[in-house]
């Protein structure tokens, strides 16, 4: 009964999160366009599926991904092996990013546009190779970002110096990178921090900062997502310059 009650509370929370979207769309449909959607029944069914999907997703995060990330980080930190902690952090960042549906969609779209613009050959093999190269580039960059973020937590480095330095590099590379890769590079920083990466990486940072002596989870546990958003921009700009 306790689990069912939590599930219902999560479902109610998901519905509350959707209310602003529903209000905005309804306002424009009724008062601006003054019409009802032709497929109103399908839209309502779709909203129901969205509520159910968000509910199970959030519930699954709380039951599975958050505990896994925190427990692994704490166990590796207690073991005192910096080497395995670094390997784990890179692997986690690489694996979760490569599995991101948003990144897959952006990479496929970028490959299609590159083919249409003549930047690559307009065949399936070239487009697949371009998209996979883009995904691997972003995945490696996020892996290195999480690795750097974990070292920052362990060493207690101030985050703002690293972030400011990173964006200085972004501005410099933007001046030299091809124009057709700049937009893709900046978007890559956003799509990497999505449904799969964020929960695990956040749990990793908080779990690590909780178990390391002298670290504050509120001050040191967060910030990994900032690195994960920054480094893909740098690496994709370099990817475009190399190609």
C-alpha positions as CSV (number, residue, x, y, z in Angstrom):
1,X,0.0,0.0,0.0
2,X,2.9,2.4,0.8
3,X,4.4,1.8,-2.7
4,X,1.0,2.3,-4.4
5,X,0.4,5.6,-2.4
6,X,3.8,6.9,-3.5
7,X,3.0,6.0,-7.1
8,X,-0.3,7.9,-6.9
9,X,1.5,10.9,-5.4
10,X,4.1,10.8,-8.2
11,X,1.3,10.6,-10.8
12,X,-0.4,13.7,-9.2
13,X,2.9,15.5,-9.3
14,X,3.4,14.7,-12.9
15,X,0.0,16.0,-13.7
16,X,0.7,19.3,-11.9
17,X,3.9,19.6,-13.9
18,X,1.9,19.4,-17.1
19,X,-0.7,22.0,-16.0
20,X,1.2,25.1,-17.3
21,X,1.6,23.5,-20.7
22,X,-2.1,22.5,-20.8
23,X,-3.1,26.1,-19.8
24,X,-0.9,27.7,-22.4
25,X,-2.1,25.5,-25.3
26,X,-5.8,25.7,-24.2
27,X,-5.6,29.5,-24.0
28,X,-4.2,29.9,-27.5
29,X,-6.7,27.3,-29.0
30,X,-9.8,28.8,-27.3
31,X,-9.1,32.6,-27.1
32,X,-6.6,33.3,-29.9
33,X,-7.4,30.7,-32.6
34,X,-11.0,30.2,-31.4
35,X,-11.1,26.7,-32.5
36,X,-11.0,23.2,-31.0
37,X,-8.4,20.7,-32.3
38,X,-9.7,18.2,-34.8
39,X,-8.2,15.2,-32.9
40,X,-9.1,16.3,-29.4
41,X,-9.7,12.7,-28.2
42,X,-6.3,11.6,-29.4
43,X,-4.7,14.6,-27.7
44,X,-6.4,13.7,-24.4
45,X,-5.2,10.1,-24.7
46,X,-1.7,11.3,-25.5
47,X,-1.7,13.6,-22.4
48,X,-2.8,10.6,-20.3
49,X,0.1,8.6,-21.7
50,X,2.5,11.5,-20.9
51,X,1.3,11.6,-17.3
52,X,1.8,7.8,-17.0
53,X,5.2,7.9,-18.7
54,X,6.5,10.8,-16.5
55,X,5.1,9.0,-13.4
56,X,6.9,5.7,-14.0
57,X,10.0,7.5,-15.1
58,X,10.3,9.6,-12.0
59,X,9.3,6.7,-9.8
60,X,11.9,4.6,-11.5
61,X,14.6,7.2,-10.9
62,X,13.9,7.3,-7.2
63,X,13.8,3.5,-6.9
64,X,16.7,2.6,-9.2
65,X,19.1,5.1,-10.8
66,X,19.6,7.5,-7.8
67,X,20.4,4.7,-5.3
68,X,22.7,3.0,-7.8
69,X,24.7,6.2,-8.5
70,X,25.0,7.1,-4.9
71,X,25.9,3.7,-3.6
72,X,28.5,3.0,-6.3
73,X,30.1,6.4,-5.7
74,X,30.2,5.9,-1.9
75,X,31.5,2.4,-2.2
76,X,34.4,3.4,-4.5
77,X,35.2,6.4,-2.4
78,X,35.3,4.2,0.8
79,X,37.6,1.8,-1.0
80,X,40.1,4.6,-1.4
81,X,40.9,3.7,-5.0
82,X,41.1,6.9,-7.0
83,X,42.0,4.9,-10.2
84,X,38.7,2.9,-10.2
85,X,36.7,6.0,-9.2
86,X,38.1,7.8,-12.2
87,X,37.5,4.8,-14.5
88,X,34.0,4.5,-13.2
89,X,33.2,8.2,-13.7
90,X,34.5,8.3,-17.3
91,X,32.6,5.1,-18.1
92,X,29.4,6.4,-16.6
93,X,29.6,9.6,-18.5
94,X,30.5,7.9,-21.8
95,X,27.8,5.1,-21.5
96,X,24.9,7.3,-20.4
97,X,25.6,9.9,-23.1
98,X,25.9,7.3,-25.9
99,X,22.5,6.0,-24.8
100,X,20.8,9.4,-24.8
101,X,17.8,9.4,-27.2
102,X,18.1,13.2,-27.6
103,X,21.7,13.0,-28.8
104,X,20.8,10.2,-31.2
105,X,18.1,12.4,-32.7
106,X,20.3,15.5,-33.0
107,X,23.2,13.5,-34.5
108,X,20.9,12.0,-37.1
109,X,19.4,15.4,-38.0
110,X,22.9,16.9,-38.2
111,X,24.1,14.2,-40.6
112,X,21.0,14.8,-42.8
113,X,21.6,18.5,-43.0
114,X,25.3,18.0,-43.6
115,X,24.5,15.7,-46.5
116,X,22.0,18.1,-47.9
117,X,24.5,21.0,-47.7
118,X,27.2,19.0,-49.5
119,X,29.5,18.7,-46.4
120,X,29.4,14.9,-46.6
121,X,28.4,12.4,-49.2
122,X,24.6,12.1,-49.5
123,X,24.4,8.3,-48.9
124,X,23.4,6.3,-45.9
125,X,26.9,5.0,-45.0
126,X,28.4,8.5,-44.9
127,X,25.5,9.9,-42.9
128,X,25.6,7.0,-40.4
129,X,29.4,7.5,-40.0
130,X,29.0,11.2,-39.5
131,X,26.2,10.7,-36.9
132,X,28.2,8.0,-35.0
133,X,31.3,10.1,-35.1
134,X,29.4,13.0,-33.6
135,X,27.8,10.8,-30.9
136,X,31.2,9.2,-30.0
137,X,32.8,12.7,-29.8
138,X,30.1,13.9,-27.5
139,X,30.2,10.7,-25.4
140,X,34.0,10.9,-24.9
141,X,33.7,14.6,-24.0
142,X,31.1,13.9,-21.3
143,X,33.1,11.0,-20.0
144,X,36.1,13.4,-19.6
145,X,33.8,16.0,-18.1
146,X,32.5,13.7,-15.4
147,X,36.1,12.5,-14.7
148,X,37.2,16.1,-14.3
149,X,34.2,16.9,-12.1
150,X,35.0,13.9,-9.8
151,X,38.6,14.9,-9.5
152,X,37.4,18.4,-8.6
153,X,35.2,17.0,-5.8
154,X,38.1,14.8,-4.5
155,X,40.6,17.7,-4.6
156,X,38.2,20.4,-3.6
157,X,38.9,22.7,-6.5
158,X,36.7,25.7,-7.0
159,X,34.2,25.1,-9.8
160,X,33.9,28.6,-11.1
161,X,37.5,28.8,-12.3
162,X,37.1,25.6,-14.3
163,X,33.8,26.7,-15.9
164,X,35.0,30.2,-16.7
165,X,38.2,28.7,-18.3
166,X,36.1,26.3,-20.3
167,X,33.9,28.9,-21.8
168,X,36.9,31.0,-22.7
169,X,38.1,28.0,-24.7
170,X,34.6,27.8,-26.3
171,X,34.7,31.4,-27.4
172,X,38.2,31.0,-28.9
173,X,37.3,27.9,-30.8
174,X,34.1,29.4,-32.1
175,X,36.2,32.0,-33.9
176,X,38.0,29.3,-35.8
177,X,35.4,26.6,-36.2
178,X,33.4,26.2,-39.5
179,X,30.1,28.0,-39.4
180,X,28.1,24.9,-40.1
181,X,29.3,23.1,-36.9
182,X,28.8,25.9,-34.4
183,X,25.1,25.5,-33.9
184,X,25.4,21.8,-33.7
185,X,28.2,22.1,-31.1
186,X,26.2,24.4,-28.9
187,X,23.1,22.2,-29.1
188,X,25.2,19.2,-28.2
189,X,25.9,20.6,-24.8
190,X,22.2,20.7,-24.1
191,X,21.1,17.3,-25.4
192,X,23.8,15.4,-23.4
193,X,22.2,16.5,-20.1
194,X,18.9,14.7,-20.6
195,X,16.8,11.9,-19.2
196,X,19.5,9.3,-18.7
197,X,22.6,11.3,-17.9
198,X,21.3,13.8,-15.4
199,X,19.9,11.4,-12.7
200,X,23.0,9.1,-12.6
201,X,25.6,11.9,-12.8
202,X,23.8,14.0,-10.1
203,X,23.6,10.9,-7.8
204,X,27.3,10.3,-8.4
205,X,28.3,13.8,-7.4
206,X,26.1,13.9,-4.3
207,X,27.1,10.4,-3.2
208,X,30.7,11.2,-3.6
209,X,30.6,14.5,-1.8
210,X,28.6,12.9,1.0
211,X,31.3,10.2,1.8
212,X,34.5,12.3,1.3
213,X,35.6,14.0,4.5
214,X,35.5,17.7,4.3
215,X,33.2,17.9,1.4
216,X,29.7,19.5,1.5
217,X,27.1,17.7,-0.7
218,X,25.3,21.1,-1.3
219,X,28.5,22.9,-2.3
220,X,30.6,20.1,-3.9
221,X,28.1,17.5,-4.9
222,X,26.5,19.5,-7.7
223,X,28.2,21.0,-10.8
224,X,29.0,17.8,-12.7
225,X,26.1,18.6,-15.1
226,X,27.8,22.0,-15.8
227,X,30.9,20.2,-17.0
228,X,28.8,17.7,-19.0
229,X,27.2,20.7,-20.8
230,X,30.4,22.5,-21.5
231,X,32.9,19.9,-22.8
232,X,30.7,18.7,-25.7
233,X,30.7,22.2,-27.1
234,X,34.5,22.2,-27.1
235,X,34.9,18.7,-28.6
236,X,32.2,19.1,-31.3
237,X,33.8,22.4,-32.4
238,X,37.2,20.5,-32.6
239,X,35.4,17.7,-34.4
240,X,34.1,20.1,-37.0
241,X,37.5,21.7,-37.4
242,X,39.2,18.3,-38.0
243,X,36.6,17.2,-40.5
